[in-house]
């Protein structure tokens, strides 16, 4: 769980007053690496807010895949994958995320 910004400021001000990161880590019961990370973050960005990490870009453009499927509804995963330059499993997961299902044969009674 992330520490509040008020707590981070309190710890860093204690470090500045005493000059000891080890003592601050014992008093506030946090690791020295955490304090060093906060100092580095404050030096780098000037703030103590945690950095929000972005996500990786998708390998398959969902809109392009949807258009491809409307044009080629009977295409196999391998054919679609070669069109998009990725592995068929990637196409499978993208289709699953888009709630597309496989075409199923009707059962004869």
Protein Blocks (a to p, Z undefined) as FASTA:
>chain_A
ZZdfklmmmmmmmmmmnopaklmmmmnopafklmmmmmmmmmmnopabdcdddddddfbd
fklmmmmmmmmmmbcfklmmmmnopafklmmmmmmmnopacddddddZZ
